């Protein structure tokens, strides 16, 4: 099991918007372009890239979902205190 993984995410306020974005990704939309367009946090400038992180560095709901993904996988919307995340594991 890796000690550090790399992920990108898209953070939005509403689950309905997260579901719409996820549908666009599943239909071939660019994760990075959608992150730049929709995400509410500073990672949007990097296409949602959060870099490498280990356990204990992210809120629990995010961490659990991120570490459960395989490289290349995209999560369903994950609710945290910050909003709804769509997470893509990149490394």
C-alpha positions as CSV (number, residue, x, y, z in Angstrom):
1,X,0.0,0.0,0.0
2,X,1.5,3.4,-1.0
3,X,2.3,5.9,1.8
4,X,1.7,8.8,-0.6
5,X,-0.7,9.2,-3.5
6,X,-1.3,12.0,-6.0
7,X,-4.8,13.3,-6.8
8,X,-6.7,16.0,-8.5
9,X,-10.1,17.2,-7.4
10,X,-13.0,19.4,-8.4
11,X,-14.7,21.1,-5.4
12,X,-18.2,22.5,-5.7
13,X,-21.0,23.5,-3.3
14,X,-23.9,21.5,-4.6
15,X,-24.2,17.8,-5.1
16,X,-26.3,18.4,-8.2
17,X,-23.5,20.3,-9.8
18,X,-21.0,17.6,-8.8
19,X,-23.2,15.0,-10.5
20,X,-23.4,17.1,-13.7
21,X,-19.6,17.5,-13.8
22,X,-19.1,13.8,-13.2
23,X,-21.4,13.0,-16.1
24,X,-19.3,15.3,-18.3
25,X,-16.1,13.5,-17.2
26,X,-17.7,10.1,-17.9
27,X,-18.7,11.4,-21.4
28,X,-15.1,12.2,-22.2
29,X,-14.7,15.7,-20.7
30,X,-11.3,16.8,-19.6
31,X,-10.9,16.5,-15.8
32,X,-8.4,19.4,-15.7
33,X,-10.5,21.7,-17.9
34,X,-13.6,21.0,-15.8
35,X,-11.6,21.7,-12.6
36,X,-10.4,25.0,-14.0
37,X,-14.0,25.9,-15.0
38,X,-15.9,24.8,-11.9
39,X,-13.7,24.2,-8.8
40,X,-14.0,26.6,-5.9
41,X,-10.5,26.3,-4.5
42,X,-7.0,27.4,-5.5
43,X,-6.1,24.0,-7.2
44,X,-8.3,25.1,-10.1
45,X,-5.3,27.0,-11.5
46,X,-3.5,23.6,-11.7
47,X,-6.4,21.7,-13.2
48,X,-7.3,20.5,-9.8
49,X,-3.9,19.0,-9.0
50,X,-3.3,18.6,-5.2
51,X,0.1,17.0,-5.5
52,X,1.3,14.1,-3.4
53,X,-0.2,13.6,0.1
54,X,-0.2,10.9,2.8
55,X,-2.7,9.7,5.3
56,X,-3.7,12.2,7.9
57,X,-3.1,15.2,5.6
58,X,-6.7,15.5,4.2
59,X,-10.1,15.4,5.9
60,X,-11.1,11.8,6.6
61,X,-13.9,11.5,4.0
62,X,-11.6,12.8,1.3
63,X,-8.7,10.6,2.4
64,X,-10.8,7.4,2.5
65,X,-12.2,8.0,-1.0
66,X,-8.8,9.0,-2.5
67,X,-6.9,6.0,-1.1
68,X,-9.7,3.6,-2.3
69,X,-9.2,4.7,-5.9
70,X,-6.8,3.1,-8.4
71,X,-4.6,5.3,-10.5
72,X,-6.8,6.8,-13.3
73,X,-10.1,6.2,-11.4
74,X,-12.5,9.1,-10.7
75,X,-14.7,9.0,-7.6
76,X,-18.4,9.7,-7.3
77,X,-19.0,13.0,-5.4
78,X,-17.6,12.9,-1.9
79,X,-19.2,15.2,0.7
80,X,-16.9,17.0,3.3
81,X,-17.2,20.1,5.4
82,X,-15.9,22.0,2.3
83,X,-18.5,20.8,-0.2
84,X,-18.6,18.0,-2.8
85,X,-15.4,16.7,-4.3
86,X,-14.9,14.7,-7.4
87,X,-11.5,13.0,-6.9
88,X,-9.2,11.6,-9.6
89,X,-6.2,9.6,-8.5
90,X,-3.3,10.4,-10.8
91,X,-0.3,8.6,-9.2
